[in-house]
Amino acid sequence: MSLYGINAYTSNSLYSPLMSGNSLSSFNKSSKSNSTADLMELARKAAVVRSPGYKKSMMEEFKKAFSADGDSSEVGSAESEAKLSSSAKDLNKYASALASNSFNTWTNKTDAVKSFVEEYNSEIESLADATDKSDLGRQSTLINTTKKYSGQLEKLGITVGEDNKLSINEDVLKRASDRDARFLLSGDYSYASKLGMSVTGISDSAKSMVKDFADSYNKTIDGLKKSDSANALTRGVSLVNISKAYSGTLSRIGVTLGSDNRLTVDEDKLSRASESDLKALFNGSYSYASKVADKSSYISNAAGVRAQFTYTAKGSLINNNNNIFDSAFSYLYNKI
């Protein structure tokens, strides 16, 4: 057996505190540190942390976050760990793609202006006979804000009628600059934004990416229920906590975090998600997507190693007893 098996003890977050008194670096400093006494001391510590009682108590703490259900016979199997590794790898792919997506949802000037005017007039009509205080307040906001921006709106060929509805002069709109249209209708501080309206929507490709992200996220959560990897489970807990921290922003784009730690996507709400909310969630090195990509990468690697380890611990590893160093640790692995 190679040193890779030993390194698994010191790099594992569950076991490293107990192994810290005798790091593997000491084995590389001199031939003296490769003595049988040193080896047996390290083996003794490894035996403690790999004992069934210790392992069970620690793993139960991590599994509380995932509350596995159904048949538990597959927990820790090579197949279940491999599936988790694959799901987490997909999650990393979709999270990384979202992190680099520009979410530029502006289509074109004409469509944006027509969409806005249609939405505005529809709401003015619905508020025409308003008597409720909140409806009257909304009506006042629409009318007064539009009056303030009447000069800029005219540059786009938009005028306000006596009935407070908007109309478009398409000849003027054709000659208007795209920059003026974006200034009025796109962005967090635009005229449209002050009215609580959006003339843009998430693109079909970006929407598909969010749905794929949620699907792979849920498969990863389901896979963690069947995992016996301490490293994968600890990263899984971090993954869930990150999602909880961003649950408010997620809900604004139509993604809900359930009590089972899985994500649900409301496609209608996602279609109306604002560009600013999408970028706040998914863009940048410290975004939600970037953090999920980081955790999912660790989960995939840990589960992948565990899948290999589960197999070799029962088979080929036992046959690699080429020296006393390998023999001692092959015995420990075989006890798992």
C-alpha positions as CSV (number, residue, x, y, z in Angstrom):
1,M,0.0,0.0,0.0
2,S,1.3,3.5,-0.8
3,L,1.5,6.5,1.5
4,Y,-1.8,7.7,-0.1
5,G,-3.7,5.5,2.4
6,I,-1.9,7.0,5.4
7,N,-2.4,10.5,4.1
8,A,-6.1,9.9,4.1
9,Y,-6.0,9.9,7.9
10,T,-4.1,13.2,8.3
11,S,-6.1,15.1,5.6
12,N,-9.5,13.9,6.8
13,S,-11.1,16.6,9.0
14,L,-12.7,14.0,11.2
15,Y,-9.5,12.2,12.1
16,S,-6.7,14.8,11.8
17,P,-7.0,16.3,15.3
18,L,-6.2,12.9,16.8
19,M,-3.4,12.3,14.4
20,S,-1.7,15.6,14.9
21,G,0.8,14.4,17.5
22,N,2.6,12.2,14.9
23,S,2.4,13.7,11.4
24,L,3.5,11.7,8.4
25,S,6.2,14.3,7.6
26,S,8.3,12.6,10.4
27,F,8.4,9.5,8.3
28,N,10.2,11.3,5.5
29,K,12.8,13.2,7.6
30,S,15.1,10.2,8.4
31,S,15.2,6.5,8.3
32,K,15.2,6.5,12.1
33,S,11.6,7.8,12.2
34,N,10.6,4.8,10.2
35,S,11.1,2.5,13.2
36,T,8.6,-0.1,14.2
37,A,7.9,1.8,17.4
38,D,6.8,4.9,15.4
39,L,4.8,2.8,13.1
40,M,2.9,1.0,15.8
41,E,2.2,4.3,17.6
42,L,0.6,5.7,14.5
43,A,-1.3,2.5,13.9
44,R,-2.6,2.7,17.5
45,K,-3.9,6.2,17.0
46,A,-5.4,5.1,13.7
47,A,-7.1,2.2,15.4
48,V,-8.7,4.5,17.9
49,V,-10.3,6.8,15.3
50,R,-11.3,4.0,13.1
51,S,-13.0,2.0,15.9
52,P,-16.7,1.3,15.2
53,G,-17.9,3.1,18.3
54,Y,-15.9,6.3,17.5
55,K,-16.8,6.3,13.9
56,K,-20.5,5.7,14.5
57,S,-20.8,8.6,17.0
58,M,-19.1,11.1,14.7
59,M,-20.9,10.0,11.6
60,E,-24.3,10.3,13.3
61,E,-23.6,13.9,14.1
62,F,-23.1,14.7,10.4
63,K,-26.0,12.6,9.2
64,K,-28.5,14.5,11.3
65,A,-28.5,17.2,8.6
66,F,-29.6,14.8,6.0
67,S,-32.0,12.4,7.8
68,A,-31.7,9.4,5.6
69,D,-34.9,7.5,4.9
70,G,-35.8,4.1,3.5
71,D,-33.5,1.1,3.2
72,S,-30.1,2.0,4.8
73,S,-28.3,-1.1,3.4
74,E,-26.8,1.0,0.6
75,V,-25.3,3.6,2.9
76,G,-21.5,3.7,2.4
77,S,-21.6,1.3,-0.6
78,A,-19.2,1.9,-3.5
79,E,-22.2,2.4,-5.8
80,S,-23.8,5.1,-3.6
81,E,-20.6,6.9,-3.1
82,A,-19.9,6.9,-6.8
83,K,-23.4,8.3,-7.5
84,L,-22.8,11.1,-5.0
85,S,-19.5,11.9,-6.6
86,S,-21.1,12.1,-10.0
87,S,-24.0,14.3,-8.8
88,A,-21.7,16.7,-6.9
89,K,-19.5,16.9,-10.0
90,D,-22.5,18.0,-12.1
91,L,-23.5,20.5,-9.4
92,N,-20.0,22.0,-9.6
93,K,-20.3,22.3,-13.3
94,Y,-23.7,24.1,-13.2
95,A,-22.7,26.3,-10.3
96,S,-19.5,27.3,-12.1
97,A,-21.4,28.0,-15.3
98,L,-23.9,30.3,-13.4
99,A,-21.0,32.1,-11.7
100,S,-19.7,33.1,-15.1
101,N,-23.0,33.9,-16.8
102,S,-23.5,37.6,-17.5
103,F,-27.4,37.5,-17.2
104,N,-27.7,40.2,-19.7
105,T,-31.4,39.8,-20.2
106,W,-32.0,42.9,-22.4
107,T,-33.5,41.8,-25.7
108,N,-33.9,44.9,-27.9
109,K,-35.1,48.5,-27.6
110,T,-38.5,48.1,-29.4
111,D,-39.6,44.9,-27.6
112,A,-38.5,46.4,-24.2
113,V,-40.5,49.6,-24.7
114,K,-43.6,47.9,-26.0
115,S,-43.5,45.3,-23.1
116,F,-43.2,48.1,-20.5
117,V,-46.0,50.2,-22.0
118,E,-48.3,47.2,-22.1
119,E,-47.6,46.3,-18.5
120,Y,-48.0,49.9,-17.4
121,N,-51.3,50.5,-19.1
122,S,-52.7,47.2,-17.8
123,E,-52.0,48.3,-14.3
124,I,-53.4,51.8,-14.8
125,E,-56.6,50.2,-16.1
126,S,-56.8,47.8,-13.1
127,L,-56.5,50.8,-10.7
128,A,-59.0,53.1,-12.5
129,D,-61.7,52.5,-9.9
130,A,-59.5,52.1,-6.9
131,T,-60.9,52.8,-3.5
132,D,-58.5,50.9,-1.3
133,K,-55.8,53.0,0.4
134,S,-53.0,50.9,-0.8
135,D,-54.4,50.8,-4.4
136,L,-54.8,54.6,-4.4
137,G,-51.2,54.9,-3.2
138,R,-50.0,52.7,-6.0
139,Q,-52.0,54.6,-8.6
140,S,-50.4,57.9,-7.3
141,T,-46.9,56.4,-7.5
142,L,-47.4,55.4,-11.1
143,I,-48.9,58.7,-12.3
144,N,-46.6,61.1,-10.4
145,T,-43.3,59.2,-11.1
146,T,-44.3,59.0,-14.8
147,K,-44.8,62.8,-14.9
148,K,-41.3,63.3,-13.5
149,Y,-39.8,61.3,-16.3
150,S,-42.1,62.6,-19.1
151,G,-39.2,64.4,-20.8
152,Q,-37.0,61.3,-21.0
153,L,-40.0,59.2,-22.0
154,E,-40.7,61.5,-25.0
155,K,-37.2,60.7,-26.3
156,L,-38.5,57.2,-26.8
157,G,-41.7,58.3,-28.4
158,I,-43.7,57.7,-25.2
159,T,-46.4,60.2,-24.2
160,V,-48.9,60.3,-21.4
161,G,-52.6,60.7,-22.3
162,E,-55.4,62.3,-20.3
163,D,-56.5,58.9,-19.1
164,N,-52.9,58.5,-17.6
165,K,-52.1,55.7,-20.1
166,L,-49.0,55.6,-22.3
167,S,-48.9,55.6,-26.0
168,I,-46.0,55.1,-28.4
169,N,-44.9,57.0,-31.5
170,E,-43.1,54.2,-33.3
171,D,-41.3,56.5,-35.7
172,V,-39.7,58.3,-32.8
173,L,-39.0,55.0,-31.1
174,K,-37.1,53.7,-34.1
175,R,-34.8,56.8,-34.1
176,A,-34.3,56.7,-30.3
177,S,-31.0,55.4,-28.9
178,D,-30.7,52.1,-27.2
179,R,-28.8,53.8,-24.5
180,D,-31.8,56.1,-23.6
181,A,-34.0,53.0,-23.5
182,R,-31.7,51.2,-21.1
183,F,-31.3,54.2,-18.9
184,L,-35.1,54.4,-18.4
185,L,-36.1,50.8,-18.3
186,S,-33.1,48.7,-17.2
187,G,-31.1,48.7,-13.9
188,D,-31.7,49.1,-10.2
189,Y,-32.2,52.9,-10.3
190,S,-34.1,53.2,-13.5
191,Y,-37.6,54.7,-14.0
192,A,-39.1,51.2,-14.5
193,S,-37.3,49.9,-11.3
194,K,-38.9,52.8,-9.3
195,L,-42.3,51.6,-10.4
196,G,-41.4,48.1,-9.4
197,M,-41.6,46.9,-13.0
198,S,-39.3,44.9,-15.2
199,V,-39.0,44.9,-18.9
200,T,-36.5,42.1,-19.1
201,G,-36.5,38.5,-18.0
202,I,-34.1,35.7,-17.6
203,S,-33.1,34.1,-20.9
204,D,-34.2,30.6,-21.7
205,S,-30.6,29.3,-21.6
206,A,-30.0,30.9,-18.1
207,K,-33.4,29.5,-16.9
208,S,-32.3,26.1,-18.0
209,M,-29.0,26.4,-16.2
210,V,-30.8,27.4,-12.9
211,K,-33.1,24.3,-13.3
212,D,-30.2,22.0,-14.0
213,F,-28.4,23.5,-11.0
214,A,-31.4,22.8,-8.7
215,D,-31.7,19.3,-10.0
216,S,-28.1,18.4,-9.5
217,Y,-28.2,20.1,-6.0
218,N,-31.1,17.9,-5.0
219,K,-29.4,14.8,-6.3
220,T,-26.3,15.7,-4.3
221,I,-28.5,16.2,-1.1
222,D,-30.1,12.8,-1.8
223,G,-26.7,11.2,-2.3
224,L,-25.4,12.5,1.0
225,K,-28.2,10.5,2.7
226,K,-26.5,7.4,1.5
227,S,-22.9,8.5,2.1
228,D,-20.6,7.2,4.7
229,S,-17.8,9.7,4.0
230,A,-17.0,12.0,6.9
231,N,-15.4,14.5,4.5
232,A,-18.4,14.5,2.1
233,L,-20.9,14.9,5.0
234,T,-19.1,17.7,6.6
235,R,-18.9,19.6,3.3
236,G,-22.6,18.7,2.8
237,V,-23.5,20.4,6.1
238,S,-21.6,23.5,4.9
239,L,-23.5,23.3,1.6
240,V,-26.9,23.3,3.3
241,N,-25.9,26.2,5.6
242,I,-24.8,28.3,2.7
243,S,-28.2,27.7,1.0
244,K,-30.0,28.7,4.2
245,A,-28.0,31.9,4.4
246,Y,-29.0,32.8,0.8
247,S,-32.6,31.5,1.1
248,G,-34.1,35.0,1.0
249,T,-32.4,36.0,-2.2
250,L,-33.1,32.5,-3.7
251,S,-36.8,33.0,-3.0
252,R,-36.8,36.3,-4.9
253,I,-35.9,34.5,-8.1
254,G,-38.4,31.6,-7.5
255,V,-36.1,29.1,-5.9
256,T,-37.3,27.8,-2.5
257,L,-35.2,25.8,0.1
258,G,-37.5,23.2,1.7
259,S,-37.3,21.7,5.2
260,D,-35.7,18.6,3.5
261,N,-32.8,20.8,2.3
262,R,-33.9,20.4,-1.3
263,L,-34.5,23.2,-3.8
264,T,-37.8,23.8,-5.6
265,V,-38.0,26.1,-8.7
266,D,-41.1,28.2,-9.5
267,E,-40.6,28.7,-13.3
268,D,-43.0,31.6,-13.6
269,K,-41.3,33.5,-10.9
270,L,-37.9,32.6,-12.2
271,S,-38.9,34.0,-15.6
272,R,-39.6,37.4,-14.0
273,A,-36.4,37.4,-11.9
274,S,-34.5,40.7,-12.0
275,E,-31.0,40.9,-13.5
276,S,-29.7,42.4,-10.2
277,D,-31.0,39.5,-8.1
278,L,-29.5,36.9,-10.5
279,K,-26.2,38.6,-10.5
280,A,-26.2,39.0,-6.7
281,L,-26.8,35.3,-6.3
282,F,-24.6,33.8,-9.0
283,N,-21.9,36.2,-10.2
284,G,-18.5,36.8,-8.5
285,S,-15.9,34.9,-6.5
286,Y,-17.9,35.3,-3.3
287,S,-21.4,34.6,-4.7
288,Y,-23.7,31.8,-3.7
289,A,-22.9,29.9,-6.9
290,S,-19.1,30.2,-6.4
291,K,-19.5,28.9,-2.8
292,V,-21.6,26.0,-3.9
293,A,-19.1,25.1,-6.7
294,D,-16.3,25.0,-4.0
295,K,-18.2,22.8,-1.6
296,S,-19.5,20.5,-4.4
297,S,-16.0,20.0,-5.7
298,Y,-14.9,18.8,-2.2
299,I,-17.9,16.5,-1.9
300,S,-17.3,14.9,-5.3
301,N,-13.6,14.3,-4.5
302,A,-14.4,12.9,-1.1
303,A,-17.1,10.6,-2.3
304,G,-15.0,9.5,-5.2
305,V,-12.1,8.5,-2.9
306,R,-14.6,6.8,-0.6
307,A,-16.0,4.8,-3.5
308,Q,-12.5,3.6,-4.4
309,F,-11.6,3.0,-0.7
310,T,-14.8,1.0,-0.1
311,Y,-13.8,-1.4,-2.9
312,T,-10.1,-1.7,-2.1
313,A,-10.6,-2.1,1.6
314,K,-12.4,-5.4,0.9
315,G,-10.2,-6.6,-1.9
316,S,-7.0,-5.6,-3.6
317,L,-5.5,-3.5,-0.7
318,I,-5.2,-6.5,1.5
319,N,-3.0,-8.2,-1.1
320,N,-0.5,-5.3,-1.2
321,N,1.4,-6.4,2.0
322,N,4.9,-5.8,0.7
323,N,6.4,-4.7,3.9
324,I,5.6,-4.2,7.6
325,F,4.4,-0.6,6.9
326,D,1.8,-1.7,4.4
327,S,0.8,-4.7,6.4
328,A,-0.1,-2.8,9.5
329,F,-2.3,-0.4,7.6
330,S,-3.9,-3.0,5.4
331,Y,-5.0,-4.7,8.6
332,L,-6.6,-1.4,9.8
333,Y,-8.3,-0.8,6.5
334,N,-9.7,-4.3,6.5
335,K,-11.3,-3.7,9.9
336,I,-13.5,-0.9,8.5
